[in-house]
Amino acid sequence: MGKGEDPSGCYSECAMAIAHTAPQSYPLLRSEYAALVERGVFDGAHVELLEGRIVSMSPIGGPHRYGVCRLGEILTRALPGRAVVYIQSSFLTPRESQPEPDIAVVPLGDYLDQPPATAYLIVEVAESSLSTDRLVKARLYAAAGVPEYWIVNLVKEVVEVYTAPGPEGYARMAEHGRGVALAVPSFEDVVVRVEDVLPPR
């Protein structure tokens, strides 16, 4: 039996129950969450830790999948040996949180011991999760000092660019539609065209 395997399936069932019921009455420490992950409690569950609460993540539809794959491909090809591009992987932030952004461009490293806690850019591709991405996650990424945060807004077909991070969020936001090219922070020679990460019309 492999490490963290659960012969009864109880751990996974418990994880799904926790994520879909009322929020805990007390915040879960990030260290406690990491221990549960290590034990395999969340295997098969699509969850993340936001401000001490285990939150079920939105299902991934076709447009979401398209945007994540396209942007991941563009950034991975443009930044070899300069940065690591993580796709839907854990990122450490203050406030007892461990979100799983769709895209994180982080400094070079192997991150074997723990997920990255600094990033040049974080991107969320959003449709049903817009409220959480704008309010909760923007606050967490700003508190972590991420200089620029993009939300690929599939509803309006724009990219929302958040800059000027502070303890309570980003001070500025600008929307950019098709026809605009966005430079990647710290890698100004790398640009992403908005239309390349939105589903074709």
C-alpha positions in Angstrom: 0.0 0.0 0.0 1.5 3.4 -1.0 2.1 6.3 1.3 -1.1 8.1 2.2 -3.4 5.5 0.7 -6.7 5.1 2.4 -8.1 1.5 2.0 -11.6 2.5 3.2 -12.0 5.7 1.1 -13.0 7.4 4.3 -10.5 10.2 4.1 -11.6 11.3 0.6 -15.3 11.1 1.6 -14.6 13.2 4.7 -12.7 15.8 2.6 -15.6 16.2 0.2 -18.0 16.5 3.1 -15.9 19.2 4.7 -15.6 21.2 1.5 -19.3 21.1 0.7 -20.8 21.7 4.1 -20.9 24.9 6.2 -17.5 26.5 6.8 -15.6 25.5 9.9 -16.3 27.5 13.0 -12.5 27.9 13.5 -9.7 28.6 11.0 -7.6 25.7 9.9 -3.9 26.3 10.1 -1.9 26.0 6.9 0.3 23.4 8.7 -2.8 21.4 9.6 -4.0 21.5 6.0 -0.5 20.4 4.8 -0.6 17.5 7.2 -4.0 16.4 5.8 -2.7 16.7 2.2 0.3 14.5 3.2 -2.1 11.9 4.6 -4.0 11.8 1.3 -7.2 13.2 2.9 -8.0 15.3 -0.2 -7.1 12.8 -2.9 -9.7 13.1 -5.5 -11.1 16.3 -4.0 -10.8 19.6 -5.9 -10.2 21.9 -2.9 -8.0 24.7 -1.7 -7.4 26.5 1.6 -8.6 30.1 1.7 -8.3 32.2 4.9 -8.3 29.1 7.1 -11.3 27.4 5.3 -11.4 24.5 3.0 -13.2 25.6 -0.2 -14.4 23.5 -3.0 -13.1 24.7 -6.4 -15.4 25.4 -9.3 -15.6 22.7 -12.0 -13.4 23.3 -15.0 -15.4 23.8 -18.2 -14.2 24.0 -21.8 -13.5 27.7 -22.0 -11.7 27.6 -18.7 -9.6 24.7 -19.8 -8.8 26.4 -23.1 -7.6 29.6 -21.4 -5.4 27.8 -18.9 -3.8 25.5 -21.5 -3.2 28.3 -24.0 -1.6 30.7 -21.4 0.4 27.9 -19.9 1.8 27.0 -23.3 2.6 30.6 -24.2 4.5 31.3 -20.9 6.3 27.9 -20.7 7.7 28.4 -24.2 8.7 32.0 -23.5 10.4 31.6 -20.1 12.7 28.5 -20.2 15.5 28.9 -17.7 14.1 32.3 -16.5 11.2 31.3 -14.4 9.0 28.3 -13.5 5.5 28.2 -14.8 3.2 26.3 -12.5 -0.3 25.3 -13.7 -3.0 24.7 -11.1 -0.5 24.1 -8.3 -0.4 25.3 -4.7 0.9 28.7 -3.8 1.5 29.9 -0.2 0.0 33.2 1.0 -0.5 34.9 4.3 -3.7 34.5 6.3 -3.5 30.7 6.6 -4.1 30.2 2.9 -2.9 27.8 0.2 -4.8 28.6 -3.0 -4.2 26.8 -6.3 -4.0 29.5 -9.0 -4.5 28.5 -12.6 -1.1 29.9 -13.5 1.8 31.1 -11.3 5.0 32.4 -12.8 7.6 32.0 -10.0 11.3 32.3 -9.5 13.5 29.4 -10.5 13.6 26.6 -7.9 12.6 23.0 -7.4 10.0 23.6 -4.6 10.3 20.1 -3.3 9.9 21.0 0.4 7.0 23.4 0.0 5.1 25.3 -2.6 6.4 28.8 -3.8 5.5 31.8 -1.7 6.6 34.5 -4.2 5.6 35.1 -7.8 6.1 37.5 -10.7 2.6 37.0 -11.9 -0.5 35.0 -10.9 -3.4 34.3 -13.2 -6.9 33.0 -12.6 -9.2 32.1 -15.5 -12.7 32.8 -14.2 -16.3 32.4 -15.0 -18.4 31.2 -12.1 -15.5 31.9 -9.7 -15.2 35.6 -10.5 -16.4 36.8 -7.1 -13.9 34.7 -5.2 -11.1 35.6 -7.5 -11.8 39.3 -7.3 -12.3 39.6 -3.6 -10.7 36.7 -1.6 -7.9 35.7 -3.9 -6.9 39.2 -5.0 -6.5 40.1 -1.3 -4.4 37.0 -0.7 -2.1 37.5 -3.7 -1.7 41.2 -2.8 -0.8 40.3 0.8 1.8 37.9 -0.6 3.4 40.8 -2.5 2.6 39.4 -6.0 3.2 42.6 -8.1 0.6 41.8 -10.8 -2.5 39.6 -10.9 -4.5 38.8 -13.9 -8.1 37.5 -14.1 -9.1 36.1 -17.5 -12.7 37.1 -17.3 -14.6 34.7 -19.6 -17.9 36.4 -19.0 -16.8 39.8 -20.4 -14.0 38.4 -22.6 -11.4 40.7 -21.0 -8.3 40.4 -18.9 -8.5 42.3 -15.6 -5.0 43.4 -14.6 -4.5 44.2 -10.9 -1.4 46.1 -9.8 0.0 48.0 -6.8 -0.4 45.4 -4.1 -0.9 46.2 -0.5 -1.9 44.4 2.8 -5.7 44.6 1.9 -5.6 44.2 -1.8 -4.6 45.8 -5.1 -4.9 49.6 -5.5 -5.4 49.6 -9.3 -7.3 47.5 -11.8 -7.6 47.9 -15.6 -9.5 45.9 -18.1 -8.0 44.9 -21.5 -9.9 43.3 -24.4 -9.0 41.7 -27.6 -6.4 43.5 -29.6 -4.3 44.3 -26.6 -1.0 42.7 -25.7 0.1 42.5 -22.1 3.7 42.4 -20.9 4.6 39.8 -18.3 6.0 41.6 -15.1 9.8 41.3 -14.8 10.0 39.9 -18.3 8.9 42.9 -20.5 10.0 41.1 -23.6 7.4 38.5 -23.1 3.9 39.6 -24.2 0.6 37.8 -24.1 -2.2 38.8 -26.5 -5.6 38.9 -24.9 -7.3 37.1 -27.8 -4.8 34.2 -27.5 -6.2 33.2 -24.0 -9.9 33.7 -24.8 -11.9 31.1 -26.7 -12.2 31.8 -30.4 -15.4 33.6 -31.4 
